[in-house]
Amino acid sequence: MTHCISILGSTGSIGMQTLDVVDALGIRVAALAAGRNVDRIEQQTRKYLPRLVVLYDEAAAGVLRERLRGLDVEVRSGMDGLLAAAQIEEADTVLTAVVGMVGLRPTLAAIEKRKKIALANKETLVCAGELVMAAAARCGAEIVPVDSEHSAIFQCLQTCRDRGEVDRIILTCSGGTFYGKKKEEIYGARRGEALNNPNWDMGAKVTLDSATLMNKGLEVIEAMRLYHLPLEQVSVVIHRESIIHSMVEYCDGAVLAQLGAPDMRLPIQYALTHPNRMPCPARRLDLLQCGALTFAAPDLETFPCLRIAMDAARAGGTACAVLNGAGEAAASLFLQDKIVFGQIPELVEYALERLPVRRDPSLEEILEADAQARAAVAERYQHLA
């Protein structure tokens, strides 16, 4: 059970819902960290009075420092600030909900301090899963997933005495904004069309990744790392209703599923209270009102990002870091209205084809691959522009 928490990414969707859970459970907040949202983190700071507050953007941190003058709160910035928040002594749990590769080093830092990691940063496991899981095993740090799908799997595995009994993991997927459309219908789609998920209230980047199915590709790689399974034992099904959050199929044919209303506060709370359960502010599932539950295979031709991610998982090494870095760079261009929807997978595939794969990479090589992937996307974009 979490008693004191540090929240990395407190002003985003996951961070704010985590604070709902913190309120419900009476958990103390030791540190808050975010990117550059001065107004929101100021409000949070005045309410929770953490010892440390971090804004990654140095100029924004300077503004916040002035606003909080007179409060007994330290304000820091940059990666040094994030690392301090990840390692703050009084926090027993660190929730990592920052978006992107910036979350990798703070997660490793928290692991070194044997914190419980409530993990909501996909990139950590996608890009450096082997390093992160090895560090957690070496340090005795517990990693509990926050993503609804991985939380579902984690819960379904709680009574599994032998992981050899697991036949496969089945990740469910809402299908995103453009489910049922054909490639030619959505190729030229823009930001306003893509950021309209049918079930989940998420940030722009995650909503876009859901629309392209890149999100599900990243989750496939996460599942491989978290549960030490090969790609062949991780599959994806479209489940539009988002009621079944994922499933585990065992060797005898039994399938265990975790069901719940599409509300992130439930998996967030389970990550904080595990192995215990407590009343939760999330809305309850009413089986008599949720309607029929449907399943379908993903359309890899219309949504090639899932196929591309699975190819990267198969390649291994730095391919996953290239996938993620290129995906982040392409998503950023799309969210700035510089490219159209169909160009996202094209740019990601270009980077993967251009950059060599390094086997058993070090942290430095992973970070270098990420930087090279972003540079490749930028170069290709300049050619297209």
Residue, then its C-alpha position, 0 to 999 in steps of 0.5 A: m500500500t502506497h503511503c507517500i507518492s511522487i508523481l512525474g507527469s502530474t498535470g497530464s490526464i494520468g497525473m490528474q486522475t492519480l490525484d483523484v485517487v490520492d484524495a480518496l485514499g489519503i496518500r501524502v504527496a512528496a513531489l510533483a513534476a510536469g513539463r511546463n504547465v505553470d497554472r495547473i502545477e501551482q494549483q496542485t502545489r498549493k493544495y498538496l504542499p509537496r516538498l519538491v515541485v519540478l517543471y522540466d521547462e526552465a523558464a516555466a520553473g522560474v515563473l513558478r518559483e516566483r509564484l510560490r515564493g513564501l511557501d516551503v516548497e523547493v522548485r527545480s527544473g530539467m532532468d536534474g529536477l526529474l531525477a530528484a523527484a524520482q529519488i525523493e526519500e520520503a516517497d515509497t512509490v513513484l508514478t511515472a506518467v511523463v510522456g516520451m523518452v524523458g521518462l526513462r532515466p527518472t524511472l531507472a533512478a527510482i528503481e535504484k532507490r528501490k521505489k515501487i514504480a507505478l508505470a504509466n510511461k510506455e517508452t521506458l519498457v519499449c526502448a529499454g525494457e531489458l535494462v529496466m527489468a534487469a535493474a528492477a530485479r537487481c535492486g528489488a524494486e517492484i514495477v506495477p503497470v498503470d496502463s489499463e491493458h497491462s493492469a488487466i494482465f497483471q491482475c489476471l496473473q495474480t493467481c498464476r503459480d507458474r508462468g509456463e502455464v500461460d499460453r498467450i496474452i490477449l491485448t484488447c484495443s478500442g480501435g481508435t477514432f478511425y475504426g472501420k475506415k479504409k486507408e484512402e478515407i483517412y490518409g489525409a486526416r488532420r489533428g481535429e479528426a484524429l483526437n476523438n477517441p470513442n471511449w477514453d479521455m487521454g492526452a493528445k499524444v496517447t489519443l493519436d497513438s490510439a488512432t494509428l494503433m501505434n499505442k497497441g504496438l507499443e503495448v505489445i512490446e511492453a507485454m513482452r518485457l513485463y512478462h518475459l514472453p516472445l512476440e508469438q505469445v502476445s496478440v491483439v483483438i479489437h474490442r470497441e466497448s473497452i469493457i474487457h481490458s485484456m485477457v490471459e489464455y492458459c495452456d488448458g484453454a481457460v481465458l481469464a479477463q479483467l472487466g471494468a468501466p473505461d476509467m483510468r482511476l481503477p488501474i491507477q488505484y490498483a497500482l498504488t494499493h497492490p496487493n490490496r484492494m480498496p473502494c475506488p472513485a472510479r465509476r462501476l461497471d453495470l453489466l446490464q447496461c454495457g450491451a453486447l461485447t464484440f471482437a475483431a481482428p485489427d486491420l494492419e493494412t489501414f493501420p500499419c503502425l501496429r505491424i511496424a511495431m511488431d516488426a520492430a519487436r521481432a528485430g529487437g535491439t535498438a529497433c524498438a528505440v528507433l520505432n518509439g523515437a520516430g513515432e514521437a517525432a512523427a506524432s509531433l509533426f502531425l499535432q503541429d499540422k505539418i503532416v497528414f495522418g497517413q504520413i505518420p507510419e511512412l515516416v516511422e518506417y523510413a527511420l527503421e529502414r534507414l538505421p541499423v539495429r544494435r544488439d544488446p544495447s547500452l543505455e547510451e546506445i538506446l538514447e543515441a538510437d532515439a536521437q538518430a530516429r528523430a533526426a531521420v524523421a526531421e530529415r525526411y520531413q524536410h525533403l517532403a516539405 
